[in-house]
């Protein structure tokens, strides 16, 4: 099978903007009429999306597929690592969980996954004019170079030329690019065709001498300097690093979300963050849940029992009790829903050592974690009104109990005749497994109306406009013709 026309964006480090650069450049080429597809050989993120072909990929690749105007596929992110602890992660290959692995063990076995990565890359390239590939971390992490499948290991195996992206906003971009040139070996260095600078603030001309110096020291050409783009804040972030810079609005409705140690799918809250009438606060460890919150949302977690212990260790269980006593409302999503129940059991050690622990006890349900994983897109309507929604399930565990007699949602079709989720008798505490609920405008407006808050945000249109704004910036400031020529 012939190699598809492709170009890989690697970075001088994590969080330099690779994901959004790929999305922005992909939308620019799509606007030119090209058939573009995204690809990331290996991703590490607990923000995942369910694909129509029944698997899961990194949320960033789902956004990139949207930028390309193509349907997401498991082959766009063939290896996804979902951290469950500081030293271990769930391993997803071509959309399906194959087990868990300690970090040290994975470094040994990841070379075995290269064949799956190359197979997915070939599949994604079929019928495409261009495949835009995103690296992970940095090729300068030469201690991880052996058996690498995420950066230069993939680029060389697949014969894909590389563009190196640097983030000037964090400082030291000259040293980052020149340093990468210095530490990678000759064969890896030969794969790099040039570089681009991301997130510049101010007069770009002031960096002209910097470009000259980078090119003099590396021999690489510049493909441009992209100014800092406010439009990027209207798009969902890929990983939890972004939560350190979260901006949640200044509205009258106050929502607090505790930042669990293994928080998952926190992009659930992006539509709420963009609502003018809502203020979303991500509460970091060591700080109390704010006493003036109207609503506390317990988010998803990749390790529910461990994060429940983490929740209690912060004293958030005490804060939540006080919040409820004051008349505040609570919503649990996925792992957060499980925590609100009376008990969580993991008899087979699916997410950690086998255990059975008491939940927070605010919903009369209990959960048993199981080896099978539910991955499905769903539609339905709110239990208290004929308000439609779309969303997706992504979880292990079966939740049952009397609390489910008062469901939060009803799903279309015969899959769940009891309904989905649970609502406490007083109506102020609820939970469900569904992610993505707030991306549906009608459901979000209905939900916010229950707090007396209005909404005129069109979320999908906002995301589309942001992608087009970023694409236009790439057309103005990057040499897109030159990048396309580099792809071969």
N, C-alpha and C positions, 0 to 999 in steps of 0.2 A: 504494500500500500504506500502510495507516495505521501511525503510529508506535506501537510497543509501549509499555506503561507501564514507565517506567524511571527510575532514579535513579543518579547518578554520584558516586562517592567520589574526590575529588582530595585531594592532600596538600600541606602546606606545604613538603615536601622529599622526597628519597628516603629510604627505610627508616623512614618514620613509622608503618608498619604497615598500609598500604592493602590489601595482598593478604589478610592475615589478617582485617582488618575486614570485607572483602567476604565471605570464607568464613564468618565467624562470623554476620554478619547474614543471609546467605543460609540458613544452617542454621536460624536462629531462625524465619525466615518459612516455610521448608520444614516445620518442626515445627508451624507453625500450619495447615498444609494447603495452602499456596500452591504453585503451579508456578513455580519460580524458576530463572533461568538466568544464568550469569556472562558478562561480556563485557569484553575489554580491547582497545581499538583497535590499540594498538601497544605491544609489549613488547620490552625488550632484556635477554636472558638466555641463557646457555649451558646452563641447566637446562631441558630440554624433555621433552615426553612424546609418545608416538605415540598417535594417536587411532584408534578403530575404523574411521573412514572413510578411513584410509590416509595421514594427513598428520601434521604436528607442530605443537604449540602450546607456549606456556610452561607449565612444570610447575605454576606457581601456578594457572593456569586449570584444569588437570586436577584439582587439589585443590579448587578452588571448585566445579567440576562435581560432585565427590563430595559436597561440603557440600550442594549442591542436590538430590542424589540423582538426577542425570540423567547420561546418557552424554556423555562429552566429544566435542566436534566442532571441526573446524578453524575454523569460523566464530566460535568463542568468542574467538579471538585471531588476527584476519585478517592482521596484520603482526607478524612476529617477527624481530628483529635479533639475530644471533649473532656477537658480536665475535670477530674473528680477529687483530686487531692493535689498537694504540692509536688508529688512524685509519680502520680499515675493518671491515666486518661482512658476513656472509652475510645475504641478504635472503630471508625466507620470506613468501610471500603466499598466504593461504588454504590453508596447509599444505604448499605446495610451494616449493622453492628456485627463485628466478628469477635468481639471480646474486649477485655481491658488489658492494659499493659503498663508496667512501671516504666518510667522515663529511660532508665539505663537499659532495660530489656528492649525497648522500642528502638533505641539507637542501633542495636544489633540487627533487629528483624526488619527495619524499614527498607533495607536494600531489596528484600524479597518482594516488596510491593511495587517496585519499579515497573514490572511487566504490566500490572493493572493500570498504573498511571499512563504508560505509553499506549495501552489499548484504548483507554478513555480519550486520550489526546487524538488518536487517529479517528475515533468515532465522531468527536466534536468537529473535527476538520472537514468531514465529508459535506460537500455542498457549500462550504463557507468561502468567502473571498479573503477573509482574514480571521485568525484566531489571536486574541490578545491574552497573553499569559501573565499572571501575577505571581511574583515570588513571595517568599515568607521570611520575615526577619531580615537578614542581611547575608550576602555572600562573604562578607568580611569575618563572619564567625567560623574561622578556619578550623577551630576545634571540632566542629560538627561536619566538616567536609566529607569525611569518609562515609560512603554509602548514602550520600545526600540525594534526596529526590525532590527537594523543594526549590532549590536555586540552581547552582551551576551543574549539579549532578544531572538534573533534568535537562537543562539547556544543552549540555554536550551530548547527552544520550539522544535527544530529539533533534539536534541540529538547529536550535532556535536562537537567533541573535538577541542580544540583551541591551537594554537601555537602563542606565543607572540613575535613579532619582534620589535627590538630596533635599532635605527640609531646612531651609534657611531660617525659618521662624524660631527654631530651637537653638540656633547658633552653631558655629563651627563647621559650616557646610563645606568650606574649602578643604579643611583637614579631613572631613569624612570621605569626600570623594577621592582626594589624593591618597589618603590612607588606605582606602579599599584597593586602589590601584597597586599600592605597595605590598599588601599582604596576600593577595590572591596569587595563585601560581600562573605560570606563563600560558598554559592552555586555557585556563579559565579567563584570564585577562584578554585573550584573543577573541573571546565570544562577545565582549562588550564593544558596541559600536559608537557609544557616545553617552551623554548624560543630559539631564534636565534638572532645573531648580524649581522647587515647589514652595508655595506659601510666602512669597516675597511681599513685604509691606513697604510702601513708599515709592520713590522714583527709581524705576528699574535701571535707568542709565547709570545710577551710582554703583551698580555692580558690574559694569563693563570690564573694569580692570580685574575683577575677581574671575570672570569668565576667561580672560586672557591667561591669567596665571594657572587656572585649572588645566586649560588646554596645553599650556607650555609644559606642565609637569607630568601630564598623563598621555598626551598625544590624542586624546579623545576630543571629538567635536561637541559643541553645545547644540542641543535641539530647542533651546529657549528657556525663558524664565517665566513661570506662571505666577501672577500676583495672588495674594491671599484672597480666597473666594468666599464671601459671606453666604453665598447660595449653598455651600457645603453643609451649613448648619441645618438646612431643611431636609437633609437626607439622613436615614438611619445610620448610626455608627456600627462598625464591625465588631469591636471587642470592648472589654470592660475598661481598657485604658482611657477611653473617651469619657467615662463617667467621672473622672477626676476634673473634667472641664465642663460638666453638665450645666446647661442653662435652661431653667424650667419655667420661665414666664413670670409675670407679676400680677396674675389675675386674682379675683376675690375668692374663688374656690381653691382651697389649699389641700393638696394631695401629698402625702409622705410615702416614700418607698424605701424600706431598709435595704442597704447594699449587702446582701448575703455574700459570704466568701466564695460561693460557687454559683452566683447569680446567672441565670440563663434566660435567653430571649427577652432581654430588657428592652429591645426595640418595640415591645408591646406598648411602651409608654411614649413613643415618639409622637403619635398623633395628639395625645394629651398635652405634651410639651409645647406643641405649636398652637394650641388653643389660646387666643388672647384673654379669655376669661378664667384661665386656669393657671395655678402656680404649682408646679411639680418639684418637690424637693427630694433628691436622692440623699438619704441619710447615711453617712459613712460610719464605719465601726468606731466605737468610743464616744459617740454622741447620742443623746436621747432622742426618741421620736418626738417631734415638736408637739407641744401641748395645744397649739391652736389649729391642728390639722382637722379638716372636715372628714377626710377619708384616708385610711391607711391601706395600701395595697401590698400584700405579701407576694413577691414575684416568684417566678420559676427558679428551680435550683437543679444543678446536676448531681447533687448528693444531698437528698432531702433530710435524712436523719442527722448527718454531720452538720448541715446548715441549721437545723432546728436547735442543736446544741450550741452552735455559734450565736443564734438569735437569743437564746437564754443567757449566754455568757455576756452579751452586751447589756443585759437588763431590759431588752426590748419587750420581753413577755410582761414585765411589770408595767412598762409604759403603755403597752397595748391594753392591758386591763384597765388602766386609768382612763385611756382614750374611750373605751367602750362605756365605762361608768359615767363619763361626761356626756354620753349620747352620741359619740362619734360612730362612724360606719367603717366597715372593714370588708375588703375583697381579697380573696386568695386565688391566684392563678397557678394552675398546675402544681408544682411542688409546694407553693404557698397554700393552695387548697388542701393538700394532704396534711400540712402542718396544723391547719385549723381544726382537724378532726380529733377524735379521742385517742387514736393509737395508730402508729406506723410500724409495720413489721417487715423485716428483710431476712426471711429465714434462710435464703440461699446465698446471701452475701452479694447481691446484685450491684449495690452501690458502695459497698464497704464491708467491714466485718459483719457477720450475721448478728442481728439485733432486733429487739422489739421494745419500743419506747412509747411513753405517753405523749400524745399530741397536746396542743394548746387547749383543746376541749371546748371550742366555741361552736363547732358543728357536730351533730350527732352522726358521724360517719367514721369509718376506719379504713385504712389502706394496707394491702399486702403487696409488696413489690415482687414482681414476677420477672422471669427471664425473657418473655416476649415483649416486644416494643410496639406500641401503637403509633403508626405514622399514617395520617390520613387528612385530607382536606375535607371540610364539611360546610354545610349551609344549614340554616335554621331560623328560628325567631325567638325573641325574648319570651319568657314564660308569662310575664305580666302584660304583654301587649303583642299585637301582630306586627312587630318590628323586625325586619329581616337582618341577618348578619352572615358574613363569611368568616371562616377561621380555619385553624388546623390543630389537630392533636399530635403531640410528640411526647410520649411519656412511657415509662414502665409503671406497672401497678394497677390494681383493681380496687376501686373504692366502693364501699357498700355501707348500708346502715339506714336507720329510719329517717335520717335527715334528707335522704334522696327522695322521699315522698313529696318534698317541696323543692322541685328543681329550679335552677336559675334560668335554664335554657331548654328549648325543645329542638331536636335535630330533625332535619328532613329525612324521610325514608324510615325503614324498619330497624335501623341499627341500634336504637336505644329507646325502647318504648316507655321507660321510666323518666325520660328526660335526662338532661345533663346538669351535673353540679347539684348544689344544695343551698338553701336559704334558711337561716335560723327563724324560729317562730316569730320573733319581733321584727323581722325583715331588715335588720340593720347589718347583719353579717352574712356573707355569701361567698361561694367559691365554685370554681369550675376548672376543667382541664383545657379549655379553649384558648389558644394564642391567636393574636391578630384581630381580636374583636373590635378594638378601637380604631382600626384602619377603615372600617365600614362606616361611612358618614351617618347613615340613618341610625344605626345602633348607638354610635357615640353620642349623637344628639339626644337620643332618648335617655341614655344613661345620665348625661349631664343635666338634663331637664329635671331629673329626680332630685337634684341638689339646687334647683332654681337657677342653673347656669345656662345661658344660651350658647349657640354654636352656629357659625356660618362658614367654618373651614371646610374646604373641599380637599381632602387629604391627597387623593391620587393626582389631582390636577396640580397640587403644590409640588409633589415629587417630580412630576413630569416637567414642570416649569424649571425646577432646580437643575435637572439633568440638561435641559436645553441651554440654560444660562452657563453651566460649566462647559458645555460643548462649544458654545460661542467664544468663551474665554480661551479655550484651547486653539480655536481657529485664529484668534488674534495674536496669541503670544507664543505658540509652539509651531515648529516646522513640521506640520503634519504630512506634507508631501515627502519630506526627507525621511520621516519615520516609516512611511509606507514603502519607500524604496529600500529601506533597511530590511524590511520583511522579506525581500527577495522576489 
